[in-house]
Amino acid sequence: MAEISNSTYFVTGGGTGGHIYPALAVADALSDSKVYYVGNKRNMEFELATKKGYKFLHVSISGMPRKLNPKFFIWGIKLVKAIIRSIRYIKKYKPKAVFATGGYVSAPMIFACIFTKTPYMMHDCDAMPGLVSRKLSKRAKYVSLAFEKAKKYIPNKHSVVTGNPIRDEFATISKLQARENLGLLNKLTLCIMGGSQGAKAINNAAIELIKEFSQELNLQVIFQTGKKNYDSVLERVQKIYPTFEQDKNLIIRPYFEDMISVLKSSDIVISRAGSLSLSEICASEVAPILIPYPYAAANHQRVNAKYLLEMGACVYLEEKDLEPNKLREIVVEMLENPIKMNYIKQNASHLAKFDATQKIVKILESL
């Protein structure tokens, strides 16, 4: 017997945190409704969605090959199968509407919505929208965007700039409470991160500076290495700084489940420029040093970071210019010029949109 409800919703999006966390923020806000998460069980969305208790609906899909070769035709067959499976999910559970955060994971369900005439809303988190958003947003009832400049790429007159959906705790937790959550003292704190997967270029520069930041500059340092890089980072840190494990100023982890406390604890954040990371950084009263990933699709990380730079809300550094001395120089300049650091913090904070989730849910429930 199918589960039928007028307040059933599907949310879909996956592959990276930038697609998953906005979808989960909206799912959490639909607290009075039945919500199903549609994604690929081999991706991180499966772990994150099921941990929150959402029923997970699997679609087997991967990123589209960019060249016409046998892999492209195999991918096309998989896409058709994923669309058929998505249509079956719609017929079985009869969602009132679907919320899609873009990326290849959401494409089969969006096609299924078009074929079954199910209302869907899309969200794109980047200043330069992704391929799925640009190509499939035309028939969406609404499109919510993180950046005003993204509007010109979206062929839908019902596009609205809401900002990215972020978790409510960013508005409620204090810096002091966040530091207590991590067992830190209430003093200047530096966060180094490269996204959920880590970033080798950032890691390599940071490894050379860890001891100096902690011991000579007396900064508390939170270093997220990424799961794949963790063992190699520890091995190299051990050679440079053999007693690092006894350093109470230093926390090194492959990944933090509680990124809210990590960001809210910090005064300076060295980071990539994925859009969701930027939204959470802006909501955390920090001064960002942004090093965009140079090979991101549609160059979207550079576009995101340069938007913050135009707003006076970050220090911008290209990966090709990233080396330990340059990074040290930027951090030391901030510490020696707290007026500049606070100016960047304030400009970043002004870009935060704490009501994005509520705006999106209100539109979604009206479909």
C-alpha positions as CSV (number, residue, x, y, z in Angstrom):
1,M,0.0,0.0,0.0
2,A,1.5,3.3,-1.0
3,E,2.0,6.0,1.6
4,I,-0.1,8.9,0.4
5,S,-0.1,12.3,2.0
6,N,-0.8,15.9,0.9
7,S,2.2,16.9,2.9
8,T,4.8,14.5,1.4
9,Y,7.9,16.1,-0.1
10,F,11.0,14.8,-1.9
11,V,14.3,16.5,-1.5
12,T,17.2,15.6,-3.8
13,G,20.8,16.6,-4.4
14,G,24.1,15.0,-3.6
15,G,27.7,14.2,-4.4
16,T,29.1,17.1,-2.4
17,G,28.2,19.0,0.8
18,G,27.3,22.0,-1.2
19,H,24.3,20.1,-2.6
20,I,23.5,18.0,0.4
21,Y,23.5,20.4,3.3
22,P,21.0,22.9,1.7
23,A,18.7,20.0,0.9
24,L,18.9,18.7,4.5
25,A,18.3,22.2,5.9
26,V,15.1,22.5,3.9
27,A,14.1,18.9,4.9
28,D,14.6,19.7,8.6
29,A,12.4,22.8,8.2
30,L,9.6,20.7,6.7
31,S,9.1,19.3,10.2
32,D,5.3,18.7,9.9
33,S,5.7,16.8,6.6
34,K,6.8,13.4,5.5
35,V,10.1,13.9,3.7
36,Y,12.0,11.4,1.5
37,Y,15.6,12.0,0.4
38,V,16.4,11.0,-3.1
39,G,20.1,10.4,-3.9
40,N,22.8,7.9,-4.6
41,K,23.5,5.5,-1.7
42,R,27.2,5.3,-2.7
43,N,27.6,9.1,-2.0
44,M,27.9,10.9,1.3
45,E,24.2,12.0,1.1
46,F,23.2,8.5,2.1
47,E,25.1,8.6,5.4
48,L,24.0,12.1,6.2
49,A,20.3,11.7,5.3
50,T,19.9,8.3,7.0
51,K,21.7,9.5,10.1
52,K,19.0,12.2,10.4
53,G,16.3,9.6,10.1
54,Y,15.1,10.3,6.5
55,K,13.8,7.5,4.3
56,F,16.3,7.2,1.5
57,L,15.3,6.6,-2.1
58,H,18.2,5.4,-4.2
59,V,19.0,6.4,-7.8
60,S,22.1,5.1,-9.5
61,I,23.6,8.0,-11.3
62,S,27.0,9.6,-11.7
63,G,28.4,12.8,-13.3
64,M,28.0,13.2,-17.1
65,P,31.1,12.4,-19.2
66,R,32.1,15.5,-21.1
67,K,33.1,13.7,-24.3
68,L,31.2,11.6,-26.8
69,N,32.6,8.2,-26.2
70,P,31.4,4.7,-25.1
71,K,31.2,5.9,-21.4
72,F,28.8,8.7,-22.4
73,F,26.4,6.2,-24.0
74,I,26.6,3.9,-20.9
75,W,25.9,6.9,-18.7
76,G,22.9,7.8,-20.9
77,I,21.4,4.3,-20.3
78,K,21.9,4.7,-16.6
79,L,20.2,8.1,-16.7
80,V,17.2,6.6,-18.4
81,K,17.0,3.8,-15.8
82,A,17.3,6.4,-13.0
83,I,14.5,8.5,-14.5
84,I,12.2,5.4,-14.7
85,R,13.0,4.6,-11.1
86,S,12.3,8.2,-10.0
87,I,8.9,8.1,-11.8
88,R,8.1,5.0,-9.8
89,Y,8.9,6.8,-6.6
90,I,6.6,9.6,-7.6
91,K,3.8,7.3,-8.4
92,K,4.2,5.4,-5.2
93,Y,4.6,8.2,-2.7
94,K,2.8,11.0,-4.5
95,P,4.9,14.0,-3.2
96,K,3.2,17.4,-3.1
97,A,6.4,18.9,-4.5
98,V,10.1,18.2,-5.0
99,F,13.0,20.4,-3.9
100,A,16.2,19.9,-5.9
101,T,19.6,21.4,-5.1
102,G,21.1,20.8,-8.5
103,G,24.1,18.6,-9.5
104,Y,23.9,15.3,-11.4
105,V,22.2,13.4,-8.5
106,S,19.1,15.6,-8.8
107,A,18.7,15.3,-12.6
108,P,16.8,12.0,-12.8
109,M,14.1,13.2,-10.3
110,I,13.8,16.6,-12.1
111,F,13.2,14.8,-15.4
112,A,10.7,12.5,-13.6
113,C,8.9,15.6,-12.3
114,I,8.7,17.0,-15.9
115,F,7.3,13.7,-17.2
116,T,4.7,13.3,-14.4
117,K,3.9,17.0,-14.1
118,T,4.9,17.0,-10.5
119,P,5.7,20.5,-9.2
120,Y,9.4,21.1,-8.4
121,M,11.5,23.9,-7.1
122,M,15.3,24.2,-7.7
123,H,18.0,25.9,-5.7
124,D,21.5,26.8,-6.9
125,C,24.1,27.8,-4.4
126,D,26.7,29.3,-6.7
127,A,27.3,32.7,-8.4
128,M,27.7,30.7,-11.6
129,P,24.9,28.1,-11.6
130,G,25.7,24.5,-12.5
131,L,24.7,22.7,-15.7
132,V,21.7,21.0,-14.3
133,S,20.3,24.3,-12.9
134,R,20.9,26.1,-16.2
135,K,19.3,23.4,-18.3
136,L,16.5,22.1,-16.2
137,S,15.3,25.2,-14.3
138,K,13.0,26.5,-17.1
139,R,10.1,24.3,-16.0
140,A,10.6,24.7,-12.3
141,K,7.8,26.5,-10.4
142,Y,10.4,28.6,-8.6
143,V,14.2,28.8,-8.5
144,S,15.9,30.0,-5.4
145,L,19.5,31.4,-5.7
146,A,22.3,32.3,-3.4
147,F,23.7,35.1,-5.5
148,E,22.0,38.0,-7.4
149,K,24.4,37.6,-10.3
150,A,23.3,34.0,-10.9
151,K,19.9,35.3,-12.1
152,K,21.1,36.1,-15.6
153,Y,22.0,32.4,-16.2
154,I,18.6,31.0,-15.1
155,P,15.9,30.9,-17.8
156,N,13.0,31.1,-15.3
157,K,11.1,34.3,-14.5
158,H,10.2,32.9,-11.1
159,S,13.8,33.1,-9.7
160,V,14.3,34.7,-6.3
161,V,17.5,35.4,-4.4
162,T,17.2,33.9,-0.9
163,G,20.8,33.0,0.0
164,N,21.8,29.4,0.8
165,P,19.8,27.4,3.4
166,I,21.9,27.0,6.5
167,R,21.3,25.4,9.8
168,D,19.5,27.4,12.5
169,E,22.4,26.9,15.0
170,F,24.5,29.4,13.0
171,A,22.2,32.2,14.3
172,T,21.9,31.0,17.8
173,I,25.3,29.6,19.0
174,S,27.8,32.1,20.5
175,K,31.6,32.0,19.8
176,L,32.2,31.2,23.5
177,Q,29.7,28.3,23.5
178,A,31.2,27.0,20.2
179,R,34.7,27.0,21.8
180,E,33.5,25.2,24.9
181,N,31.9,22.6,22.6
182,L,35.4,21.8,21.2
183,G,37.2,22.1,24.5
184,L,39.0,25.3,23.4
185,L,40.0,28.4,25.3
186,N,38.3,31.7,24.6
187,K,41.1,33.2,22.5
188,L,42.1,33.9,18.9
189,T,41.4,30.8,16.7
190,L,42.4,29.9,13.2
191,C,40.5,27.3,11.1
192,I,42.2,25.6,8.2
193,M,40.0,23.5,5.9
194,G,39.6,22.3,2.3
195,G,36.0,21.2,2.3
196,S,34.7,17.8,3.3
197,Q,37.2,16.1,1.0
198,G,40.2,18.2,2.1
199,A,42.5,20.1,-0.2
200,K,46.1,18.9,-0.7
201,A,47.4,22.4,-1.7
202,I,46.0,24.0,1.5
203,N,47.2,21.0,3.6
204,N,50.8,21.2,2.2
205,A,51.1,24.9,3.0
206,A,49.5,24.5,6.4
207,I,51.7,21.6,7.5
208,E,54.8,23.9,7.3
209,L,53.1,26.5,9.5
210,I,51.3,24.5,12.1
211,K,54.0,24.8,14.8
212,E,54.6,28.5,14.1
213,F,50.9,29.4,14.2
214,S,50.4,27.5,17.5
215,Q,53.6,28.2,19.4
216,E,55.0,31.5,18.1
217,L,51.7,33.3,17.2
218,N,49.8,31.5,20.1
219,L,46.8,30.8,17.9
220,Q,44.4,28.0,18.6
221,V,44.5,26.0,15.3
222,I,41.6,23.8,14.0
223,F,42.9,21.8,11.0
224,Q,40.5,19.7,8.9
225,T,42.6,17.6,6.6
226,G,39.9,15.6,4.7
227,K,39.5,11.9,5.2
228,K,41.8,10.8,2.4
229,N,44.7,13.0,3.4
230,Y,44.6,12.5,7.2
231,D,47.2,9.8,7.6
232,S,49.7,11.5,5.3
233,V,49.2,14.9,7.0
234,L,49.8,13.4,10.4
235,E,53.0,11.6,9.2
236,R,54.4,14.9,7.8
237,V,53.4,17.0,10.8
238,Q,55.1,14.4,13.1
239,K,58.4,15.0,11.2
240,I,58.2,18.8,11.5
241,Y,56.6,18.9,15.0
242,P,57.2,15.7,16.9
243,T,55.4,16.8,20.0
244,F,52.2,18.1,18.2
245,E,50.0,15.6,20.0
246,Q,50.7,17.4,23.4
247,D,49.9,20.8,21.9
248,K,46.6,22.0,23.5
249,N,46.4,24.8,20.9
250,L,46.1,22.3,18.1
251,I,43.2,20.1,16.9
252,I,43.8,18.0,13.8
253,R,40.9,15.9,12.5
254,P,40.1,14.3,9.1
255,Y,36.5,15.7,9.3
256,F,34.3,17.4,11.8
257,E,30.7,16.4,12.2
258,D,30.1,19.6,14.1
259,M,31.2,22.2,11.6
260,I,29.0,24.8,13.2
261,S,31.1,24.8,16.3
262,V,34.3,24.8,14.3
263,L,33.4,27.8,12.2
264,K,31.7,29.7,15.0
265,S,34.9,29.1,17.2
266,S,37.1,30.7,14.7
267,D,38.3,34.3,14.0
268,I,40.2,33.5,10.7
269,V,39.3,30.7,8.3
270,I,41.5,29.5,5.5
271,S,39.2,27.7,3.0
272,R,38.2,26.8,-0.5
273,A,35.3,28.8,-2.0
274,G,32.4,26.4,-2.4
275,S,29.2,28.3,-2.0
276,L,27.8,26.6,1.0
277,S,31.1,26.9,2.8
278,L,31.0,30.6,2.1
279,S,27.4,31.0,3.4
280,E,28.4,29.2,6.6
281,I,31.6,31.3,6.9
282,C,29.6,34.5,6.5
283,A,27.2,33.4,9.2
284,S,30.1,32.7,11.6
285,E,31.7,36.2,12.3
286,V,35.1,35.2,10.8
287,A,37.6,36.8,8.4
288,P,38.0,34.4,5.4
289,I,41.2,33.7,3.4
290,L,39.8,32.1,0.3
291,I,41.8,29.9,-2.0
292,P,39.4,28.7,-4.8
293,Y,39.8,25.3,-6.3
294,P,41.1,26.2,-9.8
295,Y,39.4,23.2,-11.5
296,A,35.9,23.6,-10.2
297,A,33.1,23.2,-12.8
298,A,32.3,26.5,-14.6
299,N,35.1,28.1,-12.5
300,H,32.4,28.7,-9.9
301,Q,34.7,28.8,-6.9
302,R,36.7,31.7,-8.4
303,V,33.4,33.5,-9.2
304,N,32.1,33.0,-5.6
305,A,35.4,34.1,-4.0
306,K,35.7,37.2,-6.2
307,Y,32.2,38.3,-5.3
308,L,33.2,38.3,-1.6
309,L,36.4,40.1,-2.5
310,E,34.3,42.8,-4.3
311,M,32.3,43.1,-1.0
312,G,35.5,43.6,1.1
313,A,34.6,40.3,2.8
314,C,37.7,38.2,2.3
315,V,41.4,38.0,1.4
316,Y,41.7,36.3,-2.0
317,L,44.6,34.0,-2.9
318,E,45.1,31.9,-6.1
319,E,46.2,28.3,-5.6
320,K,49.2,28.9,-7.9
321,D,50.4,31.7,-5.4
322,L,49.8,29.5,-2.4
323,E,53.0,28.7,-0.5
324,P,53.9,28.8,3.2
325,N,55.6,32.2,3.3
326,K,52.7,33.9,1.5
327,L,50.1,32.3,3.8
328,R,52.1,33.2,6.9
329,E,52.3,36.8,5.6
330,I,48.5,37.1,5.2
331,V,47.8,35.6,8.7
332,V,50.4,37.8,10.4
333,E,49.1,40.9,8.7
334,M,45.6,40.2,10.0
335,L,46.9,39.6,13.6
336,E,48.9,42.8,13.5
337,N,46.0,44.8,12.0
338,P,42.9,43.8,14.0
339,I,41.0,46.8,12.5
340,K,41.4,45.2,9.1
341,M,40.5,41.8,10.4
342,N,37.3,43.2,12.0
343,Y,36.4,45.1,8.9
344,I,36.5,41.9,6.8
345,K,34.5,40.1,9.5
346,Q,31.8,42.7,9.5
347,N,31.6,42.8,5.7
348,A,31.3,39.0,5.6
349,S,28.6,39.0,8.3
350,H,26.6,41.5,6.3
351,L,26.3,38.9,3.5
352,A,24.8,36.3,5.8
353,K,21.2,35.4,5.1
354,F,19.8,33.6,8.2
355,D,16.3,33.5,6.9
356,A,17.0,31.7,3.6
357,T,15.6,28.3,4.7
358,Q,12.4,29.9,5.9
359,K,11.9,31.8,2.7
360,I,12.5,28.6,0.6
361,V,10.2,26.5,2.7
362,K,7.4,29.1,2.5
363,I,7.6,29.0,-1.4
364,L,7.9,25.2,-1.5
365,E,4.8,24.8,0.7
366,S,2.8,27.2,-1.6
367,L,3.4,25.1,-4.7
